[in-house]
Amino acid sequence: MKDEALSDLYKIRPDVRGQIASAPGYAVFSNANVYLIFASIGGGHGVVKNNQTRNYTYMKMGEVGVGLGLGAKDFRGIFVYHNTETMNRFI
């Protein structure tokens, strides 16, 4: 998932490759949500890579909501950290 998301991003914005490589770290997440009338439920997974230590931190996320709706959503998010403190707080 991480490699595919980054590959898709690099096709659209090749200049981002250098930004990600020189950053202290980055994260890639995949998430899917389903909305059924009065409730929504979702979940996903992701990985944070510390470019300085080369360590990976694997994460899961979950989501539950209440409200009127119907549908589904699937997305991938890429976060680039410009300082180590922010990355560590996120983890």
C-alpha positions as CSV (number, residue, x, y, z in Angstrom):
1,M,0.0,0.0,0.0
2,K,2.8,2.4,0.9
3,D,4.8,1.8,-2.2
4,E,1.7,2.0,-4.5
5,A,0.5,5.3,-2.9
6,L,4.0,6.9,-3.2
7,S,4.3,5.7,-6.8
8,D,1.0,7.2,-7.7
9,L,2.0,10.5,-6.0
10,Y,5.4,10.6,-7.8
11,K,3.6,10.2,-11.2
12,I,1.5,13.3,-10.5
13,R,4.2,15.3,-8.6
14,P,7.7,14.1,-9.3
15,D,9.2,17.0,-7.3
16,V,7.7,15.6,-4.1
17,R,10.2,12.6,-4.2
18,G,13.0,14.9,-3.1
19,Q,10.9,16.5,-0.4
20,I,10.1,13.2,1.1
21,A,13.6,11.9,0.9
22,S,15.0,15.0,2.7
23,A,12.3,15.2,5.4
24,P,12.9,13.7,8.9
25,G,10.0,11.3,8.1
26,Y,6.7,10.6,6.4
27,A,3.5,8.6,6.8
28,V,1.2,6.8,4.4
29,F,-2.3,5.8,5.4
30,S,-5.2,4.0,3.7
31,N,-8.7,4.4,5.1
32,A,-12.2,3.2,4.1
33,N,-15.6,4.4,5.5
34,V,-19.1,3.2,5.0
35,Y,-22.1,5.5,5.7
36,L,-25.5,3.7,6.3
37,I,-28.4,6.0,7.0
38,F,-27.8,7.0,10.7
39,A,-24.3,5.6,11.4
40,S,-20.8,5.4,9.8
41,I,-18.0,3.1,10.5
42,G,-14.5,3.0,9.1
43,G,-11.0,1.9,9.6
44,G,-7.6,1.7,8.0
45,H,-3.9,1.2,8.5
46,G,-0.7,3.1,7.8
47,V,3.0,3.3,8.4
48,V,5.3,6.1,9.5
49,K,8.9,6.0,8.4
50,N,11.6,7.8,10.3
51,N,14.1,8.7,7.6
52,Q,16.9,9.3,10.1
53,T,16.7,5.9,11.9
54,R,15.1,4.1,9.0
55,N,12.6,2.6,11.5
56,Y,8.9,2.0,10.6
57,T,6.0,2.4,13.0
58,Y,2.9,0.5,11.8
59,M,-0.5,1.9,12.9
60,K,-4.2,1.1,12.8
61,M,-7.1,3.5,13.0
62,G,-10.8,3.2,13.5
63,E,-13.7,5.5,13.3
64,V,-17.4,5.5,14.3
65,G,-19.8,8.3,13.6
66,V,-23.5,9.3,13.9
67,G,-25.4,11.3,11.3
68,L,-27.5,11.1,8.2
69,G,-25.7,9.7,5.1
70,L,-25.4,6.9,2.6
71,G,-22.3,5.9,0.7
72,A,-18.7,4.8,0.9
73,K,-15.3,6.5,0.9
74,D,-11.8,5.1,0.3
75,F,-8.8,7.3,0.4
76,R,-5.0,7.3,0.9
77,G,-3.2,10.1,2.8
78,I,0.5,11.0,2.7
79,F,2.0,13.2,5.5
80,V,5.5,14.7,5.2
81,Y,7.0,15.8,8.6
82,H,9.3,18.8,8.6
83,N,10.5,18.1,12.1
84,T,11.1,15.1,14.2
85,E,9.1,16.4,17.2
86,T,5.9,16.7,15.2
87,M,6.4,13.2,13.8
88,N,7.0,11.7,17.2
89,R,3.9,13.5,18.6
90,F,1.8,12.0,15.8
91,I,3.1,8.5,16.5
